[in-house]
C-alpha cells in the first residue's frame, strides 16, 4: 500500500487515515455484494424491502466514511485525498438509489 504510511523521524511506519478509510470501504463493499445476492436467493417483497433498507444504510456509510466518519488527510495535496475522497461518492449514491428502488418496488 504505497502512499498510505508515513515514516516518523525514528523510522517507524504509521498508517495514514486513507489506509483506514480504504480498509473500511473494502469491508462495506463486501457487505454490499452480500446484500446484493439475497434477492437472488429469495425473491419476496419482504426480502427486497429489507435489502433495500440495508443498501440505503450501506450506501450512506460508503459516502460518509471518507468525508465524516474516518476522515482523510487534512492536506489537500496528497494524491490519496484527491482520489479517495470523491470516488466513493458515486458508487455510494448508486447503492442508495438501488436500495430505494428495492424498498419501494411494489410487485
LINJO-V257012 format. One record per pair of residues at least 6 apart in sequence whose C-alpha atoms are under 6 Angstrom apart, sorted by the first residue. I is the first residue (numbers start at 0). GAP is how many residues later the second one is. D is the distance in whole Angstrom. If there is no record, write none. Layout:
i=I gap=GAP d=D
i=I gap=GAP d=D
//
This chain:
i=3 gap=11 d=6
i=3 gap=12 d=5
i=3 gap=15 d=5
i=4 gap=8 d=6
i=4 gap=9 d=5
i=4 gap=10 d=4
i=4 gap=11 d=5
i=5 gap=7 d=6
i=5 gap=8 d=5
i=6 gap=6 d=5
i=16 gap=55 d=6
i=17 gap=54 d=6
i=20 gap=45 d=6
i=38 gap=9 d=6
i=47 gap=54 d=5
i=48 gap=53 d=6
i=48 gap=54 d=4
i=51 gap=47 d=4
i=51 gap=48 d=6
i=51 gap=50 d=5
i=51 gap=51 d=5
i=54 gap=44 d=5
i=55 gap=40 d=4
i=55 gap=43 d=5
i=58 gap=33 d=4
i=58 gap=36 d=5
i=58 gap=37 d=5
i=61 gap=30 d=5
i=62 gap=26 d=5
i=62 gap=29 d=5
i=65 gap=6 d=6
i=65 gap=19 d=6
//
